[in-house]
Amino acid sequence: MKKPIVKNCLKSGFVVAAASSGSGKTTFTMGLLRALRQRGLNVSPFKCGPDYIDTQFHRVASGRESVNLDMYMGTERHVKDVYCRYGALGDVSVVEGVMGLFDGYDNMKGSTADVAVALGLPVVLVVNSASTAYSVGALIYGFKHFNPQVEILGAVFNKVASDSHFAMLERACIDAGVECLGYVKRMPGLEVPSRHLGLTIDNARKMDEFAELAAEAVASTVNVDRLLEISARPFQPVESDCDKSPSRSPLTVAMAHDDAFNFVYAENIAALKRNARYDVSIVEFSPIHDAALPDADIVYLPGGYPEMYAEQLEANAAMRSDIKRFAESGGRILAECGGLLYISDSIDGKRMCGVMPFECTMNQARLTLGYRLVHIVGFPEIRGHEFHYSKLVNPDALASVAEQYNAKGQKVSTALYRHKNVFAGYTHLYWGETDILKLWNL
């Protein structure tokens, strides 16, 4: 039975965007999330696009799960549903954009602006003011008028050198017809720590310290009260249609989660728990520290940094042996990117699980990234994202069981491998709208 729908209420919600990457979106977003948390507000953080690292940073800053809003991997209806479901849990919704405001996989399609228009959210423009002053007025004016469907709510300047510098920036903003909401000073230490070190205990501590520093900077020179006031919009939670069977069968998914494996889309896990036919339980385990797999019907090995922990993973021979035994006995496994490396024979000479006959290396590997449309025989079309620096030395050791295409519809060489009931590949699949259990005909 559906829960009753809550009537419209006013709730602050907005998108944090910029003219380009490197403008300070993440710095401002993390500072704002922590500053709102310090006020006692429950914040619902979101990230435009397929990024699974910034969402972890959001969680550190806000104390709440951050969720992806992606207009390529999900339909517009799905994106709206995700925003409404998670937004209903907080007092304020903060959506961090990706790249420049209008940069999508096909012009504006899939861009931050695309998400903002679909959700009816206003945009706060973060402007990198290093080495410029009154000229930013032209940039702001252009962003305000480029697409009338996109509401530019206000601007915040980043890397401001002095009060006199801000005075010129503020004047330019006013003359461009956009409200100035404040600025963030240029200061030592206010640079986001490396996104590619993983949320180890040490790096999580550094992220927490960074969030505190960013919050202090934002709270001191950004008019947060005004931002919350002018971003208030009618908000109505929408309940998803999910006709669950009254007698769902129990099913346990064991998910790897530790320093080596943590690239997970929150909505993937939520979709499993909403499954109409199975009562799914998620049990986390650590391939680094645990000696054996928990009892489970399916094992999920998400992406992460196994190459950084190859020595520890190799040392845990008991876990590697247990995963190999599970796979060879017909156990169901889904391994994505870092998970693929882990169930292969080796990573740069370090022994792994040996389920798949691949040798993996980080040597002379180049970045491979992009959206993927995946066609698997006997399974509905599914989308995802590929992002990795590693490569397989012998990629033809197994044949692919799927064809994959990029966002332009061009076929790519990315493979999806199968051995018994084990599926593995570099693509991080997004199944927020897909019953992934049907991959095994469940």
Sine and cosine of phi, psi and omega as CSV:
sin_phi,cos_phi,sin_psi,cos_psi,sin_omega,cos_omega
0.00,0.00,0.67,-0.74,0.03,-1.00
-0.95,0.30,0.54,-0.84,0.13,-0.99
-0.97,0.26,0.46,-0.89,0.03,-1.00
-0.89,0.45,0.61,-0.79,0.00,-1.00
-0.98,0.18,0.76,-0.65,0.01,-1.00
-0.97,0.26,0.65,-0.76,0.00,-1.00
-0.93,0.37,0.32,-0.95,0.03,-1.00
-0.79,0.61,0.65,-0.76,0.12,-0.99
-0.64,-0.77,0.33,-0.94,0.06,-1.00
-1.00,0.07,0.76,-0.65,0.00,-1.00
-0.55,-0.84,0.67,-0.74,0.01,-1.00
-0.96,0.27,0.73,-0.69,0.04,-1.00
-0.35,-0.94,0.66,-0.75,-0.06,-1.00
-0.32,-0.95,0.25,-0.97,0.02,-1.00
-0.95,-0.32,0.72,-0.69,0.09,-1.00
-0.99,-0.11,0.89,-0.46,-0.08,-1.00
-0.74,-0.67,0.08,-1.00,-0.02,-1.00
-0.44,-0.90,0.12,-0.99,0.03,-1.00
-0.97,0.26,-0.47,0.88,-0.03,-1.00
-0.33,-0.94,0.20,-0.98,0.12,-0.99
-0.89,0.45,0.48,-0.88,0.03,-1.00
0.99,0.10,0.16,0.99,-0.02,-1.00
-1.00,0.07,-0.28,0.96,0.02,-1.00
0.91,-0.42,0.30,0.95,0.00,-1.00
-0.85,0.53,-0.75,0.66,-0.09,-1.00
-0.93,0.36,-0.64,0.77,0.05,-1.00
-0.86,0.51,-0.76,0.65,0.00,-1.00
-0.91,0.42,-0.69,0.72,-0.03,-1.00
-0.89,0.46,-0.72,0.69,-0.01,-1.00
-0.90,0.44,-0.65,0.76,0.03,-1.00
-0.90,0.43,-0.66,0.75,0.00,-1.00
-0.93,0.37,-0.68,0.73,0.02,-1.00
-0.86,0.52,-0.71,0.70,-0.01,-1.00
-0.94,0.35,-0.62,0.78,0.01,-1.00
-0.89,0.45,-0.66,0.75,0.04,-1.00
-0.92,0.39,-0.62,0.78,0.06,-1.00
-0.89,0.46,-0.64,0.77,0.01,-1.00
-0.91,0.41,-0.38,0.92,0.06,-1.00
-0.99,0.14,-0.05,1.00,-0.02,-1.00
1.00,0.05,0.22,0.98,0.00,-1.00
-1.00,0.00,0.60,-0.80,0.14,-0.99
-1.00,0.04,0.88,-0.48,-0.07,-1.00
-0.96,-0.28,0.69,-0.72,0.11,-0.99
-0.98,-0.19,0.97,-0.23,-0.02,-1.00
-1.00,0.00,0.55,-0.84,0.03,-1.00
-0.67,-0.74,0.34,-0.94,0.07,-1.00
-0.74,-0.67,0.82,-0.58,0.09,-1.00
-0.95,0.32,0.64,-0.77,0.08,-1.00
1.00,-0.01,-0.15,-0.99,-0.16,-0.99
-1.00,-0.06,0.14,0.99,-0.10,-0.99
-0.91,0.41,0.80,-0.60,0.01,-1.00
-0.94,-0.34,0.15,0.99,0.04,-1.00
-0.99,-0.17,-0.74,0.68,0.03,-1.00
-0.87,0.50,-0.54,0.84,0.02,-1.00
-0.89,0.46,-0.56,0.83,0.06,-1.00
-0.93,0.37,-0.62,0.78,0.06,-1.00
-0.90,0.44,-0.66,0.75,0.04,-1.00
-0.85,0.52,-0.67,0.74,-0.03,-1.00
-0.90,0.45,-0.63,0.78,0.05,-1.00
-0.89,0.46,-0.70,0.72,-0.08,-1.00
-0.95,0.30,-0.61,0.79,-0.14,-0.99
-0.98,-0.21,-0.39,0.92,-0.11,-0.99
0.98,0.20,0.16,0.99,-0.03,-1.00
-0.80,-0.60,0.45,-0.89,0.04,-1.00
-0.90,0.43,0.72,-0.69,0.07,-1.00
-0.98,-0.22,0.61,-0.79,-0.17,-0.99
-0.81,-0.58,0.63,-0.78,0.00,-1.00
-0.98,0.20,0.64,-0.77,0.14,-0.99
-0.87,-0.50,0.98,-0.22,-0.12,-0.99
-0.81,-0.59,0.86,-0.51,-0.10,-1.00
-1.00,0.08,-0.01,1.00,0.15,-0.99
-0.99,-0.17,-0.73,0.68,-0.05,-1.00
-0.97,0.26,-0.37,0.93,0.02,-1.00
-0.77,-0.64,0.41,-0.91,0.08,-1.00
-0.96,0.29,0.27,-0.96,0.03,-1.00
-0.87,0.49,-0.65,0.76,0.02,-1.00
-0.87,0.49,-0.67,0.75,0.00,-1.00
-0.90,0.43,-0.70,0.72,0.00,-1.00
-0.87,0.49,-0.67,0.74,0.05,-1.00
-0.89,0.46,-0.67,0.74,-0.01,-1.00
-0.90,0.44,-0.69,0.73,0.02,-1.00
-0.88,0.47,-0.72,0.69,0.00,-1.00
-0.88,0.48,-0.69,0.73,-0.03,-1.00
-0.93,0.38,-0.66,0.75,-0.03,-1.00
-0.91,0.42,-0.72,0.69,-0.03,-1.00
-0.99,0.16,-0.55,0.84,0.04,-1.00
-0.90,0.44,-0.51,0.86,0.00,-1.00
-0.91,0.42,-0.32,0.95,-0.05,-1.00
-1.00,0.09,-0.17,0.99,-0.08,-1.00
-0.83,-0.55,0.15,-0.99,0.07,-1.00
-1.00,0.06,-0.49,0.87,-0.04,-1.00
-0.68,-0.74,0.62,-0.79,0.09,-1.00
-0.93,-0.38,0.82,-0.57,0.01,-1.00
-0.86,-0.50,0.87,-0.49,-0.05,-1.00
-0.93,-0.36,0.92,-0.38,0.07,-1.00
-0.99,0.11,0.75,-0.66,0.00,-1.00
-0.97,0.22,-0.05,-1.00,0.01,-1.00
-0.75,-0.66,0.68,-0.73,0.01,-1.00
0.81,0.59,-0.56,-0.83,0.08,-1.00
-0.99,0.15,0.35,-0.94,-0.11,-0.99
-0.78,0.62,-0.68,0.74,-0.10,-0.99
-0.97,-0.22,0.17,0.98,-0.06,-1.00
-1.00,0.10,0.94,-0.34,0.02,-1.00
-0.84,-0.54,-0.08,-1.00,0.01,-1.00
-0.96,0.27,-0.35,0.93,0.06,-1.00
-0.58,-0.82,1.00,0.00,-0.14,-0.99
0.82,0.57,-0.90,-0.44,-0.05,-1.00
-1.00,0.05,-0.21,0.98,-0.02,-1.00
-0.89,0.46,0.78,-0.62,0.01,-1.00
0.99,0.16,0.07,1.00,-0.05,-1.00
-0.99,0.12,0.11,-0.99,0.11,-0.99
-0.86,0.51,-0.66,0.75,0.02,-1.00
-0.88,0.47,-0.62,0.78,0.02,-1.00
-0.87,0.49,-0.69,0.73,0.03,-1.00
-0.91,0.41,-0.69,0.72,-0.02,-1.00
-0.87,0.49,-0.69,0.73,0.00,-1.00
-0.92,0.40,-0.69,0.73,-0.02,-1.00
-0.88,0.48,-0.60,0.80,-0.06,-1.00
-1.00,-0.07,-0.09,1.00,-0.03,-1.00
0.91,0.41,0.57,0.82,-0.04,-1.00
-0.98,-0.22,0.61,-0.79,0.09,-1.00
-0.98,0.22,0.29,-0.96,-0.09,-1.00
-0.89,-0.45,0.74,-0.67,0.18,-0.98
-0.98,-0.18,0.86,-0.51,-0.07,-1.00
-1.00,-0.06,0.88,-0.48,0.09,-1.00
-1.00,0.00,0.85,-0.52,-0.11,-0.99
-0.92,-0.39,0.85,-0.53,0.07,-1.00
-0.97,0.26,0.94,-0.35,-0.10,-1.00
-0.98,-0.18,0.17,0.98,0.06,-1.00
-0.89,0.46,0.75,-0.66,0.08,-1.00
0.90,0.44,0.47,0.88,0.10,-0.99
-0.46,-0.89,0.21,-0.98,0.00,-1.00
-0.56,-0.83,-0.95,-0.30,-0.10,-0.99
-0.90,0.44,-0.37,0.93,-0.01,-1.00
-0.88,0.47,-0.36,0.93,-0.01,-1.00
-0.89,0.45,-0.31,0.95,0.03,-1.00
-0.85,0.53,-0.63,0.77,0.01,-1.00
-0.91,0.40,-0.66,0.75,0.02,-1.00
-0.90,0.45,-0.74,0.68,-0.02,-1.00
-0.89,0.45,-0.67,0.74,0.02,-1.00
-0.87,0.49,-0.67,0.74,0.00,-1.00
-0.90,0.44,-0.68,0.74,0.01,-1.00
-0.93,0.38,-0.55,0.84,0.01,-1.00
-0.92,0.38,-0.60,0.80,-0.14,-0.99
-0.96,-0.27,-0.10,1.00,-0.08,-1.00
-0.88,0.48,-0.67,0.74,0.02,-1.00
-0.65,-0.76,0.94,-0.34,-0.08,-1.00
-0.90,0.44,-0.25,0.97,0.04,-1.00
-0.96,0.27,-0.34,0.94,-0.04,-1.00
-1.00,-0.08,0.86,-0.50,-0.02,-1.00
-1.00,-0.03,0.93,-0.36,0.09,-1.00
-1.00,0.08,0.96,-0.28,-0.11,-0.99
-0.96,0.27,-0.65,0.76,-0.05,-1.00
-0.05,-1.00,0.04,-1.00,-0.02,-1.00
-0.77,-0.64,0.55,-0.83,0.11,-0.99
-0.81,-0.58,0.75,-0.66,-0.03,-1.00
-1.00,-0.08,0.68,-0.74,0.01,-1.00
-0.93,-0.36,0.47,-0.88,0.03,-1.00
0.87,0.50,0.73,0.68,0.04,-1.00
-0.99,0.15,0.73,-0.68,-0.13,-0.99
-1.00,0.09,-0.54,0.84,-0.11,-0.99
-0.29,-0.96,0.13,-0.99,0.04,-1.00
-0.90,0.45,-0.64,0.77,0.01,-1.00
-0.93,0.38,-0.57,0.82,0.07,-1.00
-0.89,0.46,-0.72,0.69,0.00,-1.00
-0.90,0.45,-0.58,0.81,-0.01,-1.00
-0.86,0.51,-0.67,0.74,0.03,-1.00
-0.93,0.37,-0.64,0.77,0.01,-1.00
-0.90,0.43,-0.68,0.73,0.00,-1.00
-0.89,0.45,-0.67,0.74,0.02,-1.00
-0.88,0.47,-0.66,0.75,0.01,-1.00
-0.90,0.44,-0.64,0.76,0.00,-1.00
-0.90,0.44,-0.72,0.70,0.02,-1.00
-0.88,0.48,-0.70,0.71,-0.01,-1.00
-0.92,0.40,-0.39,0.92,0.05,-1.00
-0.99,0.11,-0.10,0.99,0.04,-1.00
0.99,0.12,0.43,0.90,0.00,-1.00
-0.82,-0.58,0.66,-0.75,-0.01,-1.00
-0.95,0.33,0.71,-0.70,0.06,-1.00
-1.00,-0.01,0.83,-0.56,-0.07,-1.00
-0.97,-0.23,0.06,1.00,0.06,-1.00
0.81,-0.58,-0.33,-0.94,-0.10,-0.99
-0.40,-0.91,0.23,-0.97,0.11,-0.99
-0.84,-0.54,0.80,-0.60,-0.05,-1.00
-0.94,0.35,0.46,-0.89,0.21,-0.98
-0.97,0.24,0.86,-0.51,-0.07,-1.00
-0.47,-0.88,0.48,-0.88,0.00,-1.00
-0.88,0.48,0.62,-0.78,0.07,-1.00
1.00,0.06,-0.14,0.99,-0.04,-1.00
-1.00,-0.07,0.79,0.61,0.11,-0.99
-0.81,-0.59,0.76,-0.65,-0.05,-1.00
-0.86,0.51,0.78,-0.62,0.08,-1.00
-0.84,0.55,0.30,-0.95,-0.07,-1.00
-0.77,0.64,0.75,-0.66,0.02,-1.00
-0.97,0.25,-0.20,0.98,-0.17,-0.98
-0.91,-0.42,0.42,0.91,0.07,-1.00
-0.99,-0.16,-0.17,0.99,-0.01,-1.00
0.99,0.17,0.35,-0.94,0.02,-1.00
-1.00,-0.01,0.90,0.43,0.17,-0.99
-0.93,0.37,0.18,-0.98,0.01,-1.00
-0.85,0.53,-0.67,0.74,-0.03,-1.00
-0.92,0.38,-0.69,0.72,-0.03,-1.00
-0.95,0.31,-0.55,0.84,0.07,-1.00
-0.90,0.44,-0.62,0.78,0.05,-1.00
-0.90,0.44,-0.67,0.74,0.03,-1.00
-0.89,0.45,-0.63,0.77,0.04,-1.00
-0.90,0.44,-0.65,0.76,0.01,-1.00
-0.90,0.44,-0.68,0.74,0.04,-1.00
-0.90,0.44,-0.64,0.77,0.04,-1.00
-0.90,0.44,-0.67,0.74,0.02,-1.00
-0.87,0.50,-0.63,0.78,0.04,-1.00
-0.90,0.43,-0.70,0.72,0.00,-1.00
-0.91,0.42,-0.70,0.72,0.01,-1.00
-0.91,0.42,-0.62,0.79,0.01,-1.00
-0.90,0.44,-0.65,0.76,0.03,-1.00
-0.89,0.46,-0.66,0.75,0.00,-1.00
-0.92,0.40,-0.69,0.73,-0.02,-1.00
-0.93,0.37,-0.72,0.69,-0.06,-1.00
-0.90,0.43,-0.46,0.89,-0.08,-1.00
-0.99,0.14,-0.45,0.89,-0.12,-0.99
-0.72,-0.69,0.07,1.00,0.09,-1.00
-0.93,-0.37,0.70,-0.72,-0.01,-1.00
-0.99,0.14,0.99,0.15,-0.06,-1.00
-0.90,0.43,-0.62,0.78,0.02,-1.00
-0.86,0.51,-0.71,0.71,0.00,-1.00
-0.91,0.41,-0.64,0.76,0.04,-1.00
-0.86,0.51,-0.71,0.70,0.01,-1.00
-0.91,0.41,-0.60,0.80,-0.02,-1.00
-0.91,0.42,-0.77,0.64,-0.12,-0.99
-0.99,0.12,-0.15,0.99,0.02,-1.00
-0.99,-0.14,0.06,1.00,0.01,-1.00
-0.93,0.36,0.77,-0.64,-0.02,-1.00
-0.66,-0.75,0.39,-0.92,0.11,-0.99
-0.87,0.50,0.73,-0.69,-0.02,-1.00
-0.77,-0.64,0.78,-0.62,0.03,-1.00
-0.74,-0.67,0.93,-0.38,0.05,-1.00
-0.86,0.51,0.59,-0.81,0.02,-1.00
-0.86,-0.51,0.80,-0.60,0.03,-1.00
-0.99,0.12,0.73,-0.69,0.03,-1.00
-0.96,0.29,0.53,-0.85,0.12,-0.99
-0.98,0.19,0.89,-0.46,0.01,-1.00
-0.52,-0.85,0.99,-0.12,-0.03,-1.00
-1.00,0.07,1.00,-0.04,-0.02,-1.00
-0.99,0.16,0.64,-0.77,0.07,-1.00
-0.91,0.42,0.67,-0.74,0.01,-1.00
-0.91,0.42,-0.31,0.95,0.00,-1.00
-0.80,-0.60,0.89,0.46,-0.01,-1.00
-0.93,0.35,0.63,-0.78,0.02,-1.00
-0.98,0.19,0.65,-0.76,0.03,-1.00
-0.94,0.35,0.60,-0.80,0.02,-1.00
-0.51,-0.86,0.74,-0.67,-0.05,-1.00
-0.93,-0.36,0.77,-0.64,0.08,-1.00
-0.93,-0.37,0.86,-0.50,0.08,-1.00
-1.00,-0.02,0.88,-0.48,-0.07,-1.00
-0.92,-0.39,0.83,-0.56,0.07,-1.00
-0.91,0.40,0.75,-0.66,0.02,-1.00
-0.44,-0.90,0.96,-0.27,0.09,-1.00
-0.30,-0.95,-0.30,-0.95,-0.04,-1.00
-0.88,0.48,-0.46,0.89,-0.05,-1.00
-1.00,0.03,-0.39,0.92,-0.08,-1.00
-0.71,-0.71,0.97,-0.23,-0.03,-1.00
-0.46,-0.89,0.28,0.96,0.05,-1.00
-1.00,0.00,1.00,0.00,-0.10,-1.00
-0.78,-0.63,0.74,-0.67,0.14,-0.99
-0.99,0.17,0.86,-0.51,-0.06,-1.00
-0.84,0.55,-0.60,0.80,-0.05,-1.00
-0.95,0.32,-0.42,0.91,0.11,-0.99
-0.87,0.50,-0.72,0.70,-0.02,-1.00
-0.93,0.37,-0.64,0.76,0.03,-1.00
-0.89,0.46,-0.62,0.78,0.01,-1.00
-0.91,0.42,-0.61,0.79,0.06,-1.00
-0.87,0.49,-0.70,0.72,-0.04,-1.00
-0.94,0.35,-0.38,0.93,0.03,-1.00
-1.00,0.00,0.02,1.00,-0.12,-0.99
-0.78,0.63,0.72,-0.69,-0.10,-1.00
-0.96,0.28,-0.42,0.91,-0.13,-0.99
-0.96,-0.28,-0.39,0.92,-0.06,-1.00
-0.81,-0.59,0.60,-0.80,0.12,-0.99
-1.00,-0.02,1.00,-0.07,-0.18,-0.98
-1.00,0.02,0.76,-0.65,0.13,-0.99
-0.94,-0.35,0.69,-0.72,0.03,-1.00
-0.97,-0.26,0.83,-0.56,0.05,-1.00
-0.87,-0.48,0.87,-0.50,0.00,-1.00
-1.00,0.07,0.55,-0.84,0.09,-1.00
-0.57,-0.82,0.27,-0.96,-0.04,-1.00
-0.90,-0.44,0.91,-0.41,0.10,-0.99
-0.91,0.43,-0.33,0.94,0.04,-1.00
-0.98,0.19,-0.73,0.69,-0.21,-0.98
-0.96,-0.26,-0.51,0.86,-0.09,-1.00
-0.99,0.14,0.54,-0.84,-0.06,-1.00
-1.00,0.06,-0.32,0.95,-0.06,-1.00
-0.47,-0.88,0.41,-0.91,0.10,-0.99
-0.92,0.39,0.59,-0.81,0.18,-0.98
-0.95,0.32,0.35,-0.94,0.08,-1.00
-0.88,0.47,0.81,-0.58,-0.07,-1.00
-0.39,-0.92,0.39,-0.92,0.09,-1.00
-1.00,0.03,-0.49,0.87,-0.01,-1.00
-0.66,-0.75,0.59,-0.81,0.12,-0.99
-0.91,-0.41,0.79,-0.61,0.02,-1.00
-0.93,-0.38,0.87,-0.49,0.03,-1.00
-0.92,-0.39,1.00,-0.06,-0.04,-1.00
-0.97,0.23,0.02,-1.00,0.02,-1.00
-0.96,0.29,0.05,-1.00,-0.01,-1.00
0.30,-0.95,-0.69,-0.72,-0.09,-1.00
-0.78,-0.63,0.81,0.59,-0.02,-1.00
-0.88,0.48,-0.49,0.87,0.01,-1.00
-0.90,0.44,-0.49,0.87,0.02,-1.00
-0.98,0.21,-0.33,0.94,-0.04,-1.00
-0.86,-0.52,0.42,0.91,-0.07,-1.00
-0.86,0.50,-0.61,0.79,-0.01,-1.00
-0.91,0.42,-0.69,0.72,0.02,-1.00
-0.92,0.38,-0.63,0.78,0.01,-1.00
-0.91,0.41,-0.65,0.76,0.05,-1.00
-0.90,0.44,-0.63,0.78,-0.04,-1.00
-0.91,0.41,-0.46,0.89,0.00,-1.00
-1.00,0.07,0.94,0.33,-0.06,-1.00
-0.90,0.43,-0.52,0.86,-0.01,-1.00
-0.89,0.46,-0.70,0.72,0.02,-1.00
-0.93,0.38,-0.68,0.73,0.01,-1.00
-0.87,0.50,-0.66,0.75,0.01,-1.00
-0.91,0.40,-0.62,0.79,-0.02,-1.00
-0.92,0.38,-0.65,0.76,0.04,-1.00
-0.92,0.40,-0.65,0.76,0.05,-1.00
-0.88,0.47,-0.71,0.71,0.02,-1.00
-0.87,0.48,-0.70,0.71,0.00,-1.00
-0.86,0.51,-0.71,0.71,-0.03,-1.00
-0.91,0.41,-0.71,0.70,-0.07,-1.00
-0.94,0.33,-0.37,0.93,0.04,-1.00
-1.00,0.02,0.17,0.99,0.05,-1.00
1.00,-0.08,0.16,0.99,0.02,-1.00
-0.90,0.45,0.56,-0.83,-0.03,-1.00
-1.00,0.05,0.81,-0.59,0.01,-1.00
-0.71,-0.71,0.68,-0.73,0.20,-0.98
-0.88,-0.48,0.87,-0.49,-0.04,-1.00
-0.84,-0.54,0.84,-0.54,-0.07,-1.00
-0.90,-0.44,0.80,-0.60,0.14,-0.99
0.80,0.60,-0.98,-0.19,0.05,-1.00
-0.85,0.53,-0.54,0.84,0.07,-1.00
-0.90,0.43,-0.62,0.79,0.08,-1.00
-0.87,0.50,-0.71,0.71,0.01,-1.00
-0.87,0.50,-0.65,0.76,-0.09,-1.00
-0.92,0.38,-0.61,0.79,-0.03,-1.00
-1.00,0.01,0.05,1.00,0.08,-1.00
-0.99,0.16,-0.06,-1.00,-0.03,-1.00
-0.94,0.33,-0.65,0.76,-0.11,-0.99
-0.31,-0.95,0.37,-0.93,0.16,-0.99
-0.84,-0.55,0.95,-0.30,-0.03,-1.00
0.74,0.68,0.74,0.67,0.08,-1.00
1.00,0.03,-0.25,0.97,0.04,-1.00
-0.99,0.13,0.78,-0.63,-0.06,-1.00
-0.94,0.34,0.71,-0.71,0.06,-1.00
-0.89,-0.45,-0.49,-0.87,-0.18,-0.98
-0.97,0.23,-0.44,0.90,0.04,-1.00
0.96,0.27,0.37,0.93,0.06,-1.00
-0.97,0.23,-0.68,0.74,0.03,-1.00
-0.95,-0.30,0.61,-0.79,-0.14,-0.99
-1.00,0.10,0.72,0.70,-0.07,-1.00
-0.93,-0.36,0.56,-0.83,0.20,-0.98
-0.97,-0.25,0.81,-0.58,-0.08,-1.00
-0.93,-0.36,0.52,-0.85,-0.01,-1.00
-0.54,-0.84,0.46,-0.89,0.13,-0.99
-0.98,-0.19,-0.10,0.99,-0.07,-1.00
-0.95,0.31,0.77,-0.64,0.05,-1.00
0.81,0.59,0.45,0.89,0.03,-1.00
-1.00,0.01,0.58,-0.82,0.02,-1.00
-0.92,-0.39,0.37,-0.93,0.00,-1.00
-0.91,0.42,0.77,-0.64,0.13,-0.99
-0.87,-0.50,0.82,-0.57,-0.01,-1.00
-0.47,-0.88,0.34,-0.94,0.08,-1.00
0.57,-0.82,0.32,-0.95,0.07,-1.00
-0.92,0.38,0.47,-0.88,0.02,-1.00
-0.70,-0.71,0.71,-0.71,0.17,-0.99
-0.97,-0.26,0.85,-0.52,-0.17,-0.99
-0.92,-0.39,0.82,-0.57,0.08,-1.00
-0.94,-0.33,0.92,-0.38,0.03,-1.00
-0.92,-0.38,0.74,-0.67,-0.02,-1.00
-0.85,0.52,0.80,-0.60,0.06,-1.00
0.99,0.17,0.18,0.98,-0.03,-1.00
-0.70,-0.71,0.56,-0.83,0.00,-1.00
-0.87,0.50,0.44,-0.90,0.08,-1.00
-0.82,0.58,0.68,-0.73,0.00,-1.00
-0.67,-0.74,0.48,-0.88,-0.03,-1.00
-0.89,-0.45,0.27,-0.96,-0.01,-1.00
-0.15,-0.99,-0.29,-0.96,-0.06,-1.00
-0.58,-0.81,0.67,-0.75,0.01,-1.00
-0.94,-0.34,0.75,-0.66,0.00,-1.00
-0.41,-0.91,0.95,-0.30,0.01,-1.00
-0.30,-0.95,0.38,-0.93,0.07,-1.00
-0.95,-0.30,-0.32,0.95,-0.03,-1.00
-0.98,0.22,0.15,-0.99,0.08,-1.00
-0.50,-0.87,0.34,-0.94,0.08,-1.00
-1.00,-0.04,0.78,-0.63,0.01,-1.00
-0.93,0.38,-0.59,0.81,-0.06,-1.00
-0.81,-0.58,0.91,0.41,-0.10,-0.99
-0.89,0.45,-0.30,0.95,-0.03,-1.00
-1.00,-0.05,0.20,0.98,0.02,-1.00
-0.90,0.43,-0.42,0.91,0.12,-0.99
-0.72,-0.69,0.46,-0.89,0.06,-1.00
-1.00,0.10,0.51,-0.86,0.04,-1.00
-0.97,0.24,0.59,-0.81,0.05,-1.00
-0.97,-0.24,0.22,0.98,-0.02,-1.00
-0.54,-0.84,0.37,-0.93,0.18,-0.98
-0.93,-0.36,0.66,-0.75,-0.04,-1.00
-0.80,-0.60,0.55,-0.83,-0.06,-1.00
-0.74,-0.67,0.48,-0.88,0.06,-1.00
-1.00,0.10,-0.04,-1.00,-0.08,-1.00
-0.91,0.41,-0.30,0.95,0.04,-1.00
-1.00,-0.01,0.01,1.00,0.00,-1.00
1.00,0.08,0.16,0.99,0.00,-1.00
-1.00,0.02,0.69,-0.73,0.00,-1.00
-0.93,0.38,0.67,-0.74,0.03,-1.00
-0.88,-0.48,0.24,-0.97,-0.09,-1.00
-1.00,0.08,-0.05,1.00,-0.02,-1.00
-0.84,0.54,0.76,-0.65,-0.07,-1.00
-0.96,-0.28,0.36,-0.93,0.23,-0.97
-0.83,-0.56,0.85,-0.52,-0.09,-1.00
-0.98,-0.20,0.46,-0.89,0.07,-1.00
-0.69,-0.72,0.70,-0.71,0.15,-0.99
-0.70,-0.71,0.93,-0.37,-0.11,-0.99
0.83,0.56,-0.88,-0.47,0.01,-1.00
-0.98,-0.21,0.36,0.93,0.00,-1.00
-0.97,-0.22,0.83,-0.56,0.10,-0.99
-0.93,-0.38,0.72,-0.69,-0.05,-1.00
-0.51,-0.86,0.64,-0.77,0.04,-1.00
-0.17,-0.99,0.09,-1.00,-0.03,-1.00
-0.98,0.18,-0.36,0.93,-0.08,-1.00
-0.97,0.25,0.77,-0.63,0.14,-0.99
-0.99,0.15,0.96,-0.29,-0.06,-1.00
-0.98,0.21,0.57,-0.82,0.08,-1.00
-0.91,-0.42,0.91,-0.42,-0.05,-1.00
-0.87,-0.50,0.56,0.83,0.06,-1.00
-0.87,0.50,-0.46,0.89,0.01,-1.00
-0.91,-0.42,0.12,0.99,-0.10,-1.00
-0.83,-0.56,0.64,-0.76,0.06,-1.00
-0.99,0.15,1.00,-0.03,-0.08,-1.00
-0.90,0.44,-0.37,0.93,-0.01,-1.00
-0.91,0.42,-0.38,0.93,0.02,-1.00
-0.95,0.32,-0.16,0.99,0.10,-1.00
-0.85,0.52,-0.52,0.85,0.03,-1.00
-0.96,-0.29,0.31,0.95,-0.01,-1.00
0.86,0.50,0.54,0.84,0.06,-1.00
-0.99,0.13,0.00,0.00,0.00,0.00
